[in-house]
Structures are given as C-alpha cells and as structure tokens.
C-alpha cells in the first residue's frame, strides 16, 4: 500500500556537512523504502516493521522543494543535496511515480549539486538529467576548486554474498548488479563509487570479505569505496536491532554472544572496533589502488 501525504517542508539543512558524503542538505521524495533492508538505520522510528507496507509518497514535495531551493539560491546558500538519505530514491515505485526525477529537475533549475546513493539500477534512466546537473551545479565556496563535480553517485554494498543480501536487503538489486550499475555510471563519465556501509560484524567485516568488496569495487572501476560499521537501534519489534538479531538467530546463532559483547547497551560498535575496521579498509584500499575518500578522489582527478 502506498500512502499519499502532503508535507510542509522537504529540504533539510544539516548542522554541518557530512564528512563522508559531503552533503549539506537532504531531501526524500518518499517515506519508507521498498528495499526493506532489515538493518536500516531509520528503523526504530515511525516507519514500521515492514517498510514496504508503510510507504508514503510526498505528493506536493516538488512544489515545496522549489520554494525552498529558490529561497536558498537567492541567498547564495548552495550546498550538496543528498537525494534519498532516508529512502532509496530509485526504489521500484519511482519507475511509475517519477518523484525523484521531479526533484532532480528542480535541483537542476536552481543549480544545486547532488549526491545519490542507490541500490537500484533505475538511476540509469536519469543519466542525461544527472549530466546536466553535473555541468550546471554551483558548489559551495569552500568546495570550489576541490571537487569540480556537480554530481556524486554511489551504491551501498554490505556483503558480496547473494544469499545474505537476499535475506537482509530483499527489495534491492543483488550486490554484483549494483557494482555493474556503478561501472555503467563510470562509463557515462560520472564520479561514482561504493559505500560499504554497513559491513556486518564477524560476517562481512573480515579481512577476506572486505578484500572481496574492495577488489570488486576496483574491478568495476569505482572511484572510491567508503567502509563503515553497523548501527543497530531500539528494542521494539519494528526496530533494526530486533530484526537483525532475528536474522542472526536464523543464520548465525553462534555470533549472538559476540554481538552482545561488541554493542553492549550502545547502538554502535566500540571505538576500538571502528578504528580497527578503518585501518583494515585503508590497507586494502591501498592494495587495490582505490580511494577511501570522495574528496581525495575528486582532488586527484582535478590534478590529473
């Protein structure tokens, strides 16, 4: 069931720029997501146990976005806009509804740069529109001369295992299909890479599995790969921690004790774990000659 709703605001201004994705703003044409990832960070909120059943389309959002962007543009408050930060902008409903396409046209009109991360190849439909944004976008002053691109594209991969991906990300394209999508976007001339976020503790965060993800990203011509840990929220039946632990009970019951020790009462793994994960990722990125930073990638390309 797809609910229609009207909103008063759609453009969210961040307190500070995201250090990984470089976005200053976010917009979401939909509420909920048909990718239905069990570990999704928005679970534990109002979106419900089955996000596919709680989907909503923000029917008036393009008009609201136009008003908000016009105001920001008049003030010169340009910044990168993350399209689909709490949903997948190209989930299967987009094929018919074209809300993301409408958002992109408004962003092009006001020359705002864009970041999109999607697990769905439907993004290839909008290649020409994204190329126009890439050329026309006005970057914030502190990124001018550093980025020199108006569009950054990515896909998320948590594991290269098709079996695990089918279980945890039932509405998304398979991992290899996502990487093939990135390769196609690279061939179209975009700055495009991979978010290995989140990797799954003791499942896809091993040296062997991260090596598999990094090497696969490099083999598919990705510009970068960002590696980050898994966050697990809440204790309710609809929350990501509850749903993920049900997955562990079915597939990896021997890991439950290790997870409890790793997370304790927190929704994120220990600082030591995060530091070790980053060190591992850095080492493997060096091995395969792929960047682990969008900004460093862009800077290297500008010099080249």
Buried (B, 14 or more C-beta within 10 A) or exposed (E): EBEEEEBEEBBBEBEEBBEBBBBBBBBBBBBBBBBBBBBBBBBBEEBBEEBBBBBBBBBEBBEBBBEBBEEBBEEEBBBBBBBBBBBBBBBBBBEEBBBBBBBBBBBBBBBBBBBBBBBBBBBEBBBEBBBBBBEBBBBBEEBEEBBEBBBBBBBBBBBBBEEBBEBBBEBBBBBBBBBBBBBBBBEBEBBBBBBBBBBBBBBBBBEEBBBBBBBBBBEBBBBBBBBBBBBBBBEEEBBBBBBBBEBBEEEBEEBEEEBEEBBEEEBBBBEEBEEEBBEBBEEBBEEBEBBBBBBEBBBEBEEE
